[in-house]
Amino acid sequence: MIAPMLTFLLAGLLSTVQAAQAPDPVLASFNSRVQISSAAPAADRLILQNALAKLYAAPTSKPLVERFVSRNITGTLGWERLTSGKQFQGGSGFVGRFGATDPHADPMGVSVNTAYLDWARAQGWSDDRIAVRVAGHLAHELLGHVLEGTLARRAGLLEAFNLYDGNELNALLVGWLTSDDLGLPGDDLMWEFLASPESLRRGLQERGADYAIALPLSSLRGGGPREYQARLLSNAQSLQELPDSRHANDVTLSIIDHFITGHPTGDPLHLTAERAATLLHNSQVYRDDYFPAQEKKLVKIEEALRRFKARLEDPVEGAKISTQAGNPAFDGWEGAIARDVAELRRRFGGRTAPAQADHWPAGQLSGAQLTELYDRDHVLHPEHWGKAP
């Protein structure tokens, strides 16, 4: 009697262990549907694989992973060196694009910026810590843009969906909520949205051409050309103001140079190049990288706004977009966005953005200290300046 009972218990234990070791069928299917590029080293690919598993474990993204699988969605994923600006010194995080989704590829593809991986490893982060961060971003790209974009394509709605600002807002919300599930802090965009959704919408329009052409659903259904005309005027104002910003930065560089070369060693106002290194670096990045890139971006935004304004003004094209936007699927996306906004406010309502930590290098001259030097020198040696810059 004891032997059969022992056999039964051992068989049950073995079955339990095998079940625990067996891969979850949904996660296995998700992994098979997201094709990871083999171009990257094995360790880098493992980070992406780990990030996909974390998506399936997070409460917000798990049902979206299940939907991804049940709707037979596929996509590609890989590391790619995306265009990123030079890093400013004294900042607290990565500067540049984390990743991007190609909405025109079939299947849609997500590229994760190798520059981000390099930056994270330079901070001493473990690959698992990097995978957590990557998971938060992949919630945005894969479970926001790829999932919903593929469904829009199947329904014949992709042209309007790619012009719909809810496409980005939905992805942002999915990313923010999943990141919170994973224990990650909210980013600056999230706190800006909680303070003023309209401010975030306007800010997104200035990030690049793809964002600038995105319209709220009401404008997609009619009135898009008027919206584009208003944005063209705003973009023209930004282009007009750019030379003044460049000049102000050039003045900063000249002031720094004055205190380095115009005051001898031993003078209380003398500044060493070493102490001004961070300010010099950042001002040079503005001059050589940021402002040229900003001008190119604004020009591209203008071109895109004019092109899509003409498209929506065309009777045939305009009718096609407004007809697609009238599909009830867009009301479904609006409803999902409203629910996620309510959940975000439930989690973060009443809280304010945490104070920014001071990452300015110790011993480096700050902008405020440079202003103090300038004011003192202007009083003691007005002849150094002539007409104040």
Sine and cosine of phi, psi and omega as CSV:
sin_phi,cos_phi,sin_psi,cos_psi,sin_omega,cos_omega
0.00,0.00,-0.62,0.78,-0.03,-1.00
-0.93,0.38,-0.65,0.76,-0.05,-1.00
-0.88,0.47,-0.75,0.66,0.04,-1.00
-0.88,0.48,-0.63,0.78,0.02,-1.00
-0.89,0.45,-0.66,0.75,0.01,-1.00
-0.90,0.43,-0.66,0.75,0.04,-1.00
-0.88,0.48,-0.67,0.74,0.01,-1.00
-0.89,0.46,-0.70,0.71,-0.02,-1.00
-0.91,0.42,-0.67,0.74,0.01,-1.00
-0.91,0.41,-0.62,0.78,0.03,-1.00
-0.90,0.43,-0.65,0.76,0.03,-1.00
-0.91,0.41,-0.65,0.76,0.02,-1.00
-0.90,0.44,-0.68,0.74,0.01,-1.00
-0.89,0.45,-0.65,0.76,0.02,-1.00
-0.89,0.46,-0.65,0.76,0.01,-1.00
-0.90,0.43,-0.69,0.72,0.01,-1.00
-0.90,0.43,-0.69,0.73,0.01,-1.00
-0.90,0.45,-0.63,0.78,0.02,-1.00
-0.91,0.42,-0.62,0.79,0.00,-1.00
-0.93,0.37,-0.56,0.83,-0.04,-1.00
-0.99,0.14,-0.39,0.92,-0.05,-1.00
-0.93,0.38,0.68,-0.73,0.01,-1.00
-0.92,0.40,0.61,-0.79,0.06,-1.00
-0.89,0.46,0.78,-0.63,-0.07,-1.00
-0.89,0.46,-0.56,0.83,0.02,-1.00
-0.93,0.37,-0.71,0.70,0.01,-1.00
-0.90,0.43,-0.64,0.76,0.03,-1.00
-0.88,0.47,-0.65,0.76,0.02,-1.00
-0.92,0.38,-0.64,0.77,0.04,-1.00
-0.87,0.50,-0.72,0.69,0.02,-1.00
-0.87,0.49,-0.61,0.79,-0.02,-1.00
-0.96,0.28,-0.41,0.91,-0.03,-1.00
-1.00,0.05,-0.30,0.95,0.06,-1.00
-0.96,-0.28,0.98,-0.20,-0.07,-1.00
-0.99,0.15,0.91,-0.40,0.00,-1.00
-1.00,0.05,0.78,-0.63,-0.02,-1.00
-0.88,0.48,0.66,-0.75,0.01,-1.00
-1.00,0.06,0.06,1.00,-0.07,-1.00
-0.94,0.34,-0.49,0.87,-0.06,-1.00
-0.99,0.12,0.35,-0.94,0.09,-1.00
-0.85,0.52,0.41,-0.91,-0.06,-1.00
-0.83,0.55,-0.65,0.76,-0.02,-1.00
-0.90,0.45,-0.59,0.81,0.00,-1.00
-0.95,0.30,-0.60,0.80,0.06,-1.00
-0.92,0.40,-0.57,0.82,0.00,-1.00
-0.90,0.43,-0.55,0.84,0.07,-1.00
-0.87,0.50,-0.71,0.71,0.01,-1.00
-0.90,0.43,-0.68,0.74,0.01,-1.00
-0.88,0.47,-0.67,0.74,0.02,-1.00
-0.90,0.44,-0.63,0.78,0.01,-1.00
-0.90,0.43,-0.63,0.78,0.04,-1.00
-0.89,0.46,-0.64,0.77,0.03,-1.00
-0.90,0.44,-0.62,0.79,0.01,-1.00
-0.92,0.40,-0.54,0.84,0.07,-1.00
-0.88,0.48,-0.63,0.78,-0.03,-1.00
-0.96,0.29,-0.34,0.94,-0.02,-1.00
-1.00,0.00,-0.32,0.95,-0.08,-1.00
-0.99,0.10,0.68,-0.73,-0.07,-1.00
-0.85,0.53,-0.62,0.79,-0.02,-1.00
-0.95,0.31,-0.71,0.70,-0.13,-0.99
-1.00,0.08,-0.35,0.94,-0.05,-1.00
-0.84,0.54,-0.76,0.65,0.02,-1.00
-0.90,0.43,-0.43,0.90,0.05,-1.00
-0.96,0.28,-0.58,0.81,0.12,-0.99
-0.89,0.46,-0.70,0.72,0.02,-1.00
-0.89,0.46,-0.61,0.79,0.05,-1.00
-0.93,0.37,-0.64,0.77,0.05,-1.00
-0.82,0.58,-0.70,0.71,-0.03,-1.00
-0.96,0.29,-0.74,0.68,-0.08,-1.00
-0.91,0.42,-0.48,0.87,0.02,-1.00
-1.00,-0.03,0.14,0.99,0.10,-1.00
0.85,0.53,0.69,0.73,0.03,-1.00
-0.99,0.15,0.57,-0.82,0.12,-0.99
-0.77,-0.64,0.34,-0.94,0.02,-1.00
-0.27,-0.96,0.18,-0.98,0.07,-1.00
-0.88,-0.47,0.41,-0.91,-0.08,-1.00
-0.52,-0.85,0.69,-0.72,0.03,-1.00
-0.18,-0.98,0.24,-0.97,0.09,-1.00
-1.00,0.10,0.65,-0.76,0.03,-1.00
-0.47,-0.88,0.63,-0.78,0.02,-1.00
-0.99,0.15,0.98,-0.21,-0.01,-1.00
-1.00,0.04,0.40,-0.92,0.02,-1.00
-0.88,0.47,0.84,-0.55,0.02,-1.00
-0.70,-0.71,0.57,-0.82,0.06,-1.00
-0.95,0.32,0.27,-0.96,0.08,-1.00
-0.90,0.44,0.51,-0.86,-0.04,-1.00
-0.98,0.22,0.77,-0.63,0.15,-0.99
-0.96,0.26,0.49,-0.87,0.05,-1.00
-1.00,-0.07,0.51,-0.86,0.01,-1.00
1.00,0.05,0.08,1.00,0.03,-1.00
-1.00,0.01,0.13,-0.99,-0.08,-1.00
-0.96,-0.29,-0.05,1.00,-0.08,-1.00
-0.44,-0.90,-0.06,-1.00,0.00,-1.00
-0.95,0.33,0.68,-0.73,0.05,-1.00
-0.95,-0.32,0.87,-0.50,0.00,-1.00
0.67,-0.74,-0.06,-1.00,-0.01,-1.00
-0.99,0.14,0.75,-0.66,0.08,-1.00
-0.95,0.31,-0.69,0.72,-0.06,-1.00
-0.19,-0.98,-0.04,-1.00,-0.03,-1.00
-0.41,-0.91,0.49,-0.87,0.09,-1.00
-0.93,-0.37,0.73,-0.69,0.09,-1.00
-1.00,-0.05,0.97,-0.25,-0.08,-1.00
-0.98,0.21,-0.14,0.99,-0.04,-1.00
-0.99,-0.10,-0.31,0.95,0.03,-1.00
-0.94,0.33,0.41,-0.91,0.03,-1.00
-0.67,-0.74,0.97,-0.24,0.06,1.00
-0.96,0.28,0.33,-0.94,0.01,-1.00
-0.90,0.43,0.56,-0.83,-0.06,-1.00
-0.85,-0.53,0.55,-0.83,0.05,-1.00
-0.91,-0.42,0.78,-0.62,0.09,-1.00
-0.94,-0.35,0.77,-0.64,0.05,-1.00
-0.97,-0.25,0.72,-0.69,-0.14,-0.99
-0.94,0.33,0.87,-0.49,0.06,-1.00
-0.88,0.48,-0.48,0.88,0.03,-1.00
-0.89,0.46,-0.55,0.84,0.06,-1.00
-0.91,0.41,-0.68,0.73,0.03,-1.00
-0.88,0.48,-0.69,0.72,0.03,-1.00
-0.87,0.49,-0.69,0.72,-0.02,-1.00
-0.90,0.45,-0.71,0.70,-0.04,-1.00
-0.89,0.45,-0.66,0.75,0.02,-1.00
-0.93,0.36,-0.53,0.85,0.05,-1.00
-0.92,0.40,-0.39,0.92,0.07,-1.00
-0.99,0.16,-0.08,1.00,-0.02,-1.00
1.00,0.08,0.27,0.96,-0.02,-1.00
-0.95,0.31,0.59,-0.81,0.12,-0.99
-0.96,0.27,0.33,-0.95,0.02,-1.00
-0.90,0.43,-0.52,0.86,0.03,-1.00
-0.93,0.36,-0.65,0.76,0.04,-1.00
-0.89,0.45,-0.63,0.78,0.04,-1.00
-0.90,0.45,-0.65,0.76,-0.02,-1.00
-0.88,0.47,-0.59,0.81,0.05,-1.00
-0.89,0.46,-0.72,0.69,0.02,-1.00
-0.89,0.45,-0.68,0.73,0.00,-1.00
-0.89,0.46,-0.62,0.78,0.02,-1.00
-0.86,0.51,-0.68,0.74,0.04,-1.00
-0.87,0.50,-0.64,0.77,0.01,-1.00
-0.96,0.27,-0.60,0.80,0.00,-1.00
-0.93,0.37,-0.46,0.89,0.13,-0.99
-0.84,0.54,-0.67,0.75,0.04,-1.00
-0.90,0.44,-0.80,0.60,-0.14,-0.99
-0.97,0.25,-0.79,0.61,-0.11,-0.99
-0.98,0.21,-0.72,0.69,-0.11,-0.99
-1.00,-0.05,-0.12,0.99,0.15,-0.99
-0.98,-0.19,-0.97,0.24,-0.12,-0.99
-0.93,0.37,-0.77,0.64,-0.10,-1.00
-0.93,0.36,-0.74,0.67,-0.02,-1.00
-0.86,0.51,-0.84,0.55,-0.08,-1.00
-0.96,0.29,-0.57,0.82,0.03,-1.00
-0.91,0.42,-0.63,0.78,0.04,-1.00
-0.91,0.40,-0.65,0.76,0.04,-1.00
-0.90,0.43,-0.61,0.79,0.05,-1.00
-0.90,0.43,-0.66,0.75,0.02,-1.00
-0.88,0.48,-0.72,0.69,-0.02,-1.00
-0.87,0.49,-0.54,0.84,-0.02,-1.00
-1.00,0.08,0.01,1.00,-0.02,-1.00
0.96,0.27,0.48,0.88,-0.09,-1.00
-0.88,-0.47,0.17,0.99,-0.19,-0.98
-0.91,0.42,-0.59,0.81,-0.03,-1.00
-0.88,0.47,-0.71,0.71,0.03,-1.00
-0.95,0.32,-0.61,0.79,-0.02,-1.00
-0.89,0.46,-0.61,0.79,0.02,-1.00
-0.94,0.33,-0.23,0.97,0.08,-1.00
-0.97,-0.22,0.08,1.00,-0.11,-0.99
-1.00,-0.10,0.85,-0.53,-0.05,-1.00
-0.94,0.34,-0.26,0.96,0.10,-0.99
-0.93,0.37,-0.36,0.93,0.09,-1.00
-0.85,0.53,-0.77,0.64,0.01,-1.00
-0.95,0.30,-0.67,0.74,-0.04,-1.00
-0.90,0.44,-0.67,0.75,0.05,-1.00
-0.85,0.52,-0.71,0.70,-0.01,-1.00
-0.90,0.44,-0.66,0.75,0.04,-1.00
-0.86,0.50,-0.72,0.69,-0.04,-1.00
-0.89,0.45,-0.69,0.72,0.04,-1.00
-0.87,0.49,-0.68,0.74,0.02,-1.00
-0.91,0.42,-0.69,0.72,-0.01,-1.00
-0.90,0.44,-0.73,0.69,-0.04,-1.00
-0.92,0.39,-0.66,0.75,0.03,-1.00
-0.91,0.41,-0.66,0.75,0.03,-1.00
-0.86,0.50,-0.64,0.77,0.05,-1.00
-0.90,0.43,-0.65,0.76,0.08,-1.00
-0.84,0.55,-0.60,0.80,-0.07,-1.00
-1.00,0.09,0.05,1.00,0.03,-1.00
0.99,0.11,0.27,0.96,0.00,-1.00
-1.00,-0.01,0.53,-0.85,0.02,-1.00
-0.96,0.28,0.44,-0.90,0.08,-1.00
-0.92,0.40,0.57,-0.82,0.01,-1.00
-1.00,0.03,0.05,-1.00,-0.06,-1.00
-0.88,0.48,-0.61,0.79,0.00,-1.00
-0.90,0.45,-0.62,0.78,0.01,-1.00
-0.89,0.45,-0.71,0.70,-0.01,-1.00
-0.92,0.39,-0.57,0.82,0.06,-1.00
-0.90,0.43,-0.67,0.75,0.01,-1.00
-0.89,0.46,-0.70,0.72,-0.01,-1.00
-0.90,0.44,-0.56,0.83,0.01,-1.00
-0.97,0.23,-0.63,0.78,-0.06,-1.00
-0.31,-0.95,0.99,-0.12,0.03,-1.00
-0.82,0.57,-0.60,0.80,-0.03,-1.00
-0.93,0.37,-0.59,0.81,0.05,-1.00
-0.89,0.46,-0.66,0.75,0.03,-1.00
-0.90,0.44,-0.69,0.73,0.00,-1.00
-0.85,0.52,-0.70,0.71,0.00,-1.00
-0.91,0.42,-0.65,0.76,0.00,-1.00
-0.90,0.44,-0.64,0.77,0.02,-1.00
-0.88,0.47,-0.58,0.81,-0.02,-1.00
-0.89,0.45,-0.34,0.94,-0.03,-1.00
-0.99,-0.10,0.02,1.00,-0.09,-1.00
-0.99,0.15,-0.40,0.92,-0.02,-1.00
0.19,-0.98,0.11,-0.99,-0.10,-1.00
-0.89,0.46,-0.66,0.75,-0.03,-1.00
-0.89,0.45,-0.56,0.83,0.04,-1.00
-0.98,0.22,-0.59,0.81,-0.09,-1.00
-0.91,0.42,-0.49,0.87,-0.05,-1.00
-1.00,0.02,-0.08,1.00,-0.03,-1.00
-0.96,0.28,0.73,-0.68,-0.09,-1.00
-0.87,-0.50,0.51,-0.86,0.16,-0.99
-0.92,0.40,0.37,-0.93,-0.10,-0.99
-0.84,0.54,-0.63,0.78,-0.01,-1.00
-0.87,0.50,-0.62,0.79,0.01,-1.00
-0.97,0.24,-0.52,0.86,0.07,-1.00
-0.90,0.44,-0.53,0.85,-0.02,-1.00
-1.00,0.09,-0.09,1.00,0.03,-1.00
0.37,-0.93,0.71,-0.70,0.01,-1.00
0.99,-0.16,0.12,0.99,0.00,-1.00
-0.86,0.51,-0.71,0.71,0.01,-1.00
-0.85,0.53,-0.62,0.79,0.03,-1.00
-0.90,0.43,-0.65,0.76,0.03,-1.00
-0.89,0.46,-0.69,0.73,0.01,-1.00
-0.90,0.44,-0.61,0.79,0.01,-1.00
-0.90,0.44,-0.65,0.76,0.04,-1.00
-0.90,0.44,-0.63,0.78,0.01,-1.00
-0.94,0.34,-0.55,0.83,0.07,-1.00
-0.88,0.48,-0.66,0.75,0.02,-1.00
-0.90,0.43,-0.66,0.75,0.01,-1.00
-0.92,0.40,-0.66,0.75,0.00,-1.00
-0.91,0.41,-0.62,0.78,0.03,-1.00
-0.89,0.45,-0.60,0.80,0.05,-1.00
-0.90,0.44,-0.65,0.76,0.03,-1.00
-0.89,0.45,-0.66,0.75,0.04,-1.00
-0.90,0.44,-0.62,0.79,-0.02,-1.00
-0.92,0.38,-0.53,0.85,-0.05,-1.00
-1.00,0.10,-0.25,0.97,-0.10,-1.00
-0.87,0.49,-0.68,0.74,0.02,-1.00
-0.86,0.51,-0.57,0.82,0.03,-1.00
-0.91,0.41,-0.64,0.76,0.02,-1.00
-0.91,0.41,-0.65,0.76,0.05,-1.00
-0.88,0.47,-0.68,0.73,-0.01,-1.00
-0.90,0.44,-0.67,0.74,0.01,-1.00
-0.87,0.49,-0.63,0.78,0.02,-1.00
-0.93,0.37,-0.64,0.77,0.05,-1.00
-0.89,0.46,-0.61,0.80,0.05,-1.00
-0.89,0.45,-0.67,0.74,0.04,-1.00
-0.85,0.53,-0.71,0.71,0.01,-1.00
-0.89,0.46,-0.64,0.77,-0.01,-1.00
-0.93,0.36,-0.58,0.82,0.03,-1.00
-0.92,0.40,-0.69,0.72,0.05,-1.00
-0.86,0.52,-0.72,0.69,-0.02,-1.00
-0.88,0.48,-0.61,0.79,0.00,-1.00
-0.87,0.50,-0.70,0.71,-0.05,-1.00
-0.96,0.28,-0.38,0.93,0.06,-1.00
-0.98,0.17,-0.70,0.72,-0.13,-0.99
-0.97,-0.24,-0.35,0.94,-0.10,-0.99
-1.00,-0.06,-0.15,0.99,0.02,-1.00
-0.81,-0.59,0.85,-0.53,-0.08,-1.00
-0.94,0.34,0.33,-0.94,0.09,-1.00
-0.83,0.55,0.71,-0.70,-0.06,-1.00
0.98,-0.19,-0.42,0.91,0.09,-1.00
-0.93,0.36,0.74,-0.68,-0.01,-1.00
-0.83,0.55,-0.40,0.92,-0.02,-1.00
-0.99,-0.12,0.07,1.00,0.02,-1.00
-0.93,0.38,0.65,-0.76,0.00,-1.00
-0.84,-0.54,0.75,-0.66,0.05,-1.00
-1.00,0.05,0.49,-0.87,0.04,-1.00
-0.87,0.49,-0.54,0.84,-0.02,-1.00
-0.91,0.42,-0.66,0.75,-0.03,-1.00
-0.95,0.31,-0.44,0.90,-0.01,-1.00
-1.00,-0.09,0.14,0.99,-0.16,-0.99
-0.84,0.54,-0.67,0.74,-0.06,-1.00
-0.93,0.36,-0.72,0.69,0.04,-1.00
-0.88,0.47,-0.66,0.75,0.03,-1.00
-0.88,0.48,-0.73,0.68,-0.02,-1.00
-0.85,0.52,-0.76,0.65,-0.06,-1.00
-0.90,0.43,-0.65,0.76,0.02,-1.00
-0.92,0.39,-0.58,0.82,0.04,-1.00
-0.94,0.34,-0.57,0.82,0.08,-1.00
-0.90,0.43,-0.67,0.74,0.07,-1.00
-0.85,0.53,-0.73,0.68,-0.07,-1.00
-0.92,0.39,-0.73,0.69,-0.18,-0.98
-1.00,-0.03,-0.39,0.92,-0.13,-0.99
-0.84,-0.54,-0.83,0.56,-0.14,-0.99
-0.91,0.40,-0.80,0.60,-0.08,-1.00
-0.91,0.42,-0.69,0.72,0.09,-1.00
-0.86,0.50,-0.66,0.75,0.01,-1.00
-0.92,0.40,-0.62,0.78,0.01,-1.00
-0.89,0.45,-0.67,0.74,0.01,-1.00
-0.90,0.44,-0.70,0.71,0.03,-1.00
-0.87,0.49,-0.66,0.75,-0.02,-1.00
-0.89,0.45,-0.71,0.70,-0.01,-1.00
-0.90,0.44,-0.60,0.80,0.05,-1.00
-0.91,0.42,-0.68,0.74,0.02,-1.00
-0.91,0.42,-0.61,0.79,0.05,-1.00
-0.88,0.47,-0.70,0.71,0.02,-1.00
-0.87,0.50,-0.71,0.70,-0.01,-1.00
-0.88,0.48,-0.69,0.73,-0.02,-1.00
-0.92,0.40,-0.67,0.74,0.01,-1.00
-0.89,0.46,-0.67,0.74,0.02,-1.00
-0.91,0.42,-0.66,0.75,-0.04,-1.00
-0.91,0.42,-0.71,0.71,-0.05,-1.00
-0.98,0.20,-0.44,0.90,0.12,-0.99
-0.89,0.45,-0.71,0.70,0.02,-1.00
-0.90,0.44,-0.61,0.80,-0.01,-1.00
-0.90,0.43,-0.70,0.71,-0.01,-1.00
-0.95,0.30,-0.39,0.92,0.07,-1.00
-0.98,0.22,-0.36,0.93,0.06,-1.00
-0.92,0.38,0.79,-0.61,-0.09,-1.00
-0.84,0.55,-0.67,0.74,-0.04,-1.00
-0.95,0.30,-0.78,0.63,-0.03,-1.00
-0.91,0.42,-0.67,0.74,0.00,-1.00
-0.88,0.47,-0.64,0.77,0.02,-1.00
-0.92,0.39,-0.60,0.80,-0.01,-1.00
-0.90,0.45,-0.71,0.71,-0.02,-1.00
-0.92,0.40,-0.70,0.71,-0.03,-1.00
-0.92,0.39,-0.54,0.84,0.05,-1.00
-0.92,0.39,-0.71,0.70,0.06,-1.00
-0.86,0.51,-0.70,0.71,-0.04,-1.00
-0.92,0.40,-0.34,0.94,0.04,-1.00
-0.99,0.17,-0.09,1.00,0.00,-1.00
-0.91,0.42,0.64,-0.77,-0.01,-1.00
-0.86,0.52,-0.33,0.94,0.02,-1.00
-0.85,0.52,-0.56,0.83,0.00,-1.00
-0.93,0.37,-0.57,0.82,0.08,-1.00
-0.91,0.40,-0.55,0.84,0.09,-1.00
-0.90,0.43,-0.68,0.74,0.04,-1.00
-0.90,0.43,-0.63,0.77,0.04,-1.00
-0.88,0.48,-0.65,0.76,0.02,-1.00
-0.91,0.42,-0.66,0.75,0.03,-1.00
-0.89,0.45,-0.64,0.77,0.03,-1.00
-0.89,0.45,-0.70,0.72,-0.01,-1.00
-0.88,0.48,-0.65,0.76,0.01,-1.00
-0.92,0.40,-0.66,0.75,0.00,-1.00
-0.94,0.35,-0.58,0.82,0.07,-1.00
-0.89,0.46,-0.69,0.72,0.01,-1.00
-0.88,0.47,-0.65,0.76,0.01,-1.00
-0.92,0.38,-0.64,0.77,0.02,-1.00
-0.89,0.46,-0.68,0.73,0.00,-1.00
-0.94,0.35,-0.53,0.85,0.06,-1.00
-0.90,0.44,-0.64,0.77,-0.04,-1.00
-0.97,0.25,-0.61,0.79,-0.16,-0.99
-0.91,-0.42,-0.01,1.00,-0.04,-1.00
-0.85,0.53,0.68,-0.73,0.00,-1.00
0.99,0.10,-0.16,0.99,0.03,-1.00
-0.99,-0.13,0.44,-0.90,0.05,-1.00
-0.91,-0.42,0.34,-0.94,0.00,-1.00
-0.86,0.51,0.68,-0.73,0.02,-1.00
-0.89,0.45,0.51,-0.86,0.03,-1.00
-0.89,0.46,0.65,-0.76,0.01,-1.00
-0.95,0.32,0.77,-0.64,0.06,-1.00
-0.94,0.35,0.52,-0.85,0.01,-1.00
-1.00,0.09,0.94,-0.33,-0.01,-1.00
-0.96,-0.26,0.21,0.98,-0.01,-1.00
-0.92,0.38,0.77,-0.64,-0.07,-1.00
-0.84,0.54,0.68,-0.73,0.00,-1.00
-0.87,0.50,0.68,-0.73,0.05,-1.00
0.99,0.12,-0.08,1.00,0.00,-1.00
-1.00,0.02,0.64,-0.77,0.02,-1.00
-0.90,0.43,0.74,-0.67,0.04,-1.00
-1.00,-0.07,0.19,-0.98,0.06,-1.00
-0.88,0.48,-0.65,0.76,0.00,-1.00
-0.90,0.43,-0.63,0.78,0.02,-1.00
-0.93,0.36,-0.57,0.82,0.07,-1.00
-0.90,0.44,-0.64,0.77,0.05,-1.00
-0.88,0.47,-0.65,0.76,0.04,-1.00
-0.89,0.46,-0.69,0.73,0.05,-1.00
-0.85,0.52,-0.72,0.69,-0.02,-1.00
-0.88,0.48,-0.71,0.70,-0.03,-1.00
-0.89,0.46,-0.67,0.75,0.01,-1.00
-0.91,0.42,-0.69,0.72,-0.02,-1.00
-0.92,0.38,-0.56,0.83,-0.01,-1.00
-0.92,0.40,-0.52,0.85,0.05,-1.00
-0.98,0.20,-0.72,0.70,-0.08,-1.00
-0.97,0.23,-0.57,0.82,-0.08,-1.00
-0.68,-0.73,0.92,0.39,-0.01,-1.00
-0.87,0.50,-0.41,0.91,0.00,-1.00
-0.92,0.39,-0.31,0.95,0.02,-1.00
-0.93,0.36,-0.36,0.93,-0.20,-0.98
-0.92,-0.40,-0.43,0.90,-0.06,-1.00
0.87,0.50,-0.87,-0.50,0.09,-1.00
-0.98,0.18,0.88,-0.48,-0.08,-1.00
-0.85,0.53,0.70,-0.72,0.03,-1.00
-0.94,0.34,0.00,0.00,0.00,0.00
